[in-house]
């Protein structure tokens, strides 16, 4: 199977943008790292294919950087909301296919959505939601949002389900969630069968709406 190598540009190399830059580079993708701070550019030269110092609100400078060759651009500019918005407008004018923008707050997000940005990220809010989920539930281990309504969530099975099958529990029928996998120790059972038996401490990977998953969680199974 051929590795699907992609090209990304990351504008803004603070904590958020820098971590994305490093992760994408370690995954083997081509990464163009951009910041107006020379120290940041030098710091991330080793974690990118190319690192450039420039003002991303300058359309001519962005064009010269070759950014129009990149399908995916992440705008991770920190506290300077004006620069974030202006940079996003330039990228939209350059017809970049996929633009992901970090929003500082709700008002910043509203402005970004009004100018046509569909991929808006608020990492602090998302982390806050995840922490609240973990603190509010002793079962939830991790979750990945697929959309505003759906997620894939890992939950710890309680003693209530011990030695019962998926068919006995009727999880999908009662709660509307689908059990995608069961992990027991180092063993992973993908696409479990209705007759498969659960044990307390198993990790269930389930797919469903966030509302249904929360109802399943509150049931204490």
N, C-alpha and C positions, 0 to 999 in steps of 0.2 A: 504494500500500500504506500503510495507516494505521500510524503508529508506536505500538508497544505500550508505552505509558508505565506504569510501575509505581510502587508506593509502598513505601518502605523506612524502617525506623527503625533507627538505629545507636546503641547504648548503650555508652559508653566511647569517648572521642576521643583515645586515645593514638596511637602510630605506626600500629598495625594498623587500629584503628577509624577513625582520621582519614583514612588513605589510601583506605579503602573509601568513606567519606563523600564525599570529593572526587571519586573516580572515578564513583560513581553519579550525583552531581550534574552532572558534566560530560557524562554520557551522556543527560541530560535527564529523569531520574527525579525524583519527589518524595521528598525525604529529610528525615526528622525526626531531628535530631542531639541527643543527650542525654548530659549528663555532670554530675557533682556539683561539678566545678571551674568556677567562673565564668569564669576566664581561657580555658579550653578552649572553653566555650560561645561566648564573644565571638570567639575565633579562627576558629571554624567557622561563624559566622553567615552569612558570605559564601559558604560552600560547602554550603548546605542550604536547604530551603524554610522550615524552622522550626528554631530552636535553643533548647533549654530546659535550665535548671539545675535538677536535682532528684535526690533519692535514689531510685535505681531499685529498691531493696529495699522501698520504701514502696508498697504496692498502691494506696492511695487516690491518691497523687501520680501514679502511672502511669496510672490510669484518667482522671484529669483532663487528662492530656496528650493524650488521644485516641488512644492507642496501639492500642486495640482496633479501630480503623479500618484498621490496617496488616496486610497479609497476611504480610509478610516482616520479621522482626526479627533483627538481628545483635547478639549480646551480645559485645562486644569489651573487656570490663573487664580491666585489666592484672594486677597482682600480687595483688589482693585476691580470692582464690579464694572466700572465704565470700560476698562480695557477688555474685560471678558466679553461684554456686549459688542463692542466695536470689532474685536477680533472675530467674533461669531458672524457678524454682518459681512465682513470681508470674505470669510470662508463660504458663506451662502452665495455671495456675488461671484465667487470663483467656481461655484457649482460643485463643491466637494460632495460626493454621494452620501457619506455617513459622518455626521458631526455629533460628537458626544460632549456635553458641557457640564461642568461642575457648577451648581448653583449655591450661592452663599445663604440665601434665605428664600422665603415664599415669594416675596416681591420680585426678586431676581429671576426666579423660576417663571413667574407670570410673564415677565418681559421676554424671556427667551422663547416661551411658547408662542407669544404673539408674533415673533419674527420667524416662526416656522421651525423651531428646533423641537424634534420629537424625542430625542434622547437626552433628557435632563437628569442629572445625578445629584442627590444631596447626601453625601456619605455620612455626615454627622447624624442626620435624621434616620437613615437606614440602620446605622449602628445602634442608635437609640432604640429603634423598634426591636432589633434582634436581642438587645440586652434585656428589654422589658419582657420579651417572650421567654427568655431563659430564666429570668428571675421569677416570673409569674408561674412557671411550670417546672416541675422537677423531672418531666419526661422529655421535653424537647432538647435535642442535642445540637441540631443545626438545621438551617432551612435555606433554600434558594428560591427567590422570587422568579417565576416564569413570566408573570404579567402583573397588572394591578390586582387581579383577582385570584390567580392560581400560583401555587408554590409546590415544591418538593421538600418534604420535611422528614428528618430523622427523629424518631421517638424511641424511648426506652420502654420495653414491655414490662408491665407490672405483674405481681403475683396473681392478679385476677385472671390472667390469660394462661397461666401455667397449665401445660398438658391439654390445652384445647386447640382444635384445628381452626383454620380460617373459616371453614364451612360452619363450624359450631358458632363462631363469633358473629358471622354475617356482617363483617365490617363495611363492605361496600353497600349492602342493602340498607343497613341502619344509619350509616353516617355519610355515604356518598363518596368515600375515599377509596383509592385503589392501592393495595400493598404491592409495591414494585419489587422489593427485595427484603430478605431477612438475613441479618448477620448474627452469627453466634460464635463468639471468639474470633478466630481467624477464618472461619468458613463463611462464605457468602452464597446464599441461595437466591439466584436471580429468577424472576417470574415464578414465584412459588405456586404450588398446586393447592386446590381447596382443601385437600386432606392433610396437608403439611401441618405438623404439630408445633405450637409455640412453647417457649419456656420463658420464665421470668428472667429479665436481663437481656433478652434478645433486642437487637436494634432493628426497628421496622422503618423502611424507607417508603413513604406514602406520597401519593399524588392526589391533589384535589383542590377545591377552592379553599381560600384561607379560612372562611367561615366554617366550612365543614371540618377542616383539620382541627380548628379550635374546639369544635363540639366533640370531636373524637378525643381530643386531649382532656377535656373536662370530664369525659365519661370515666376516666381513671383506668382504662384498660391497658 
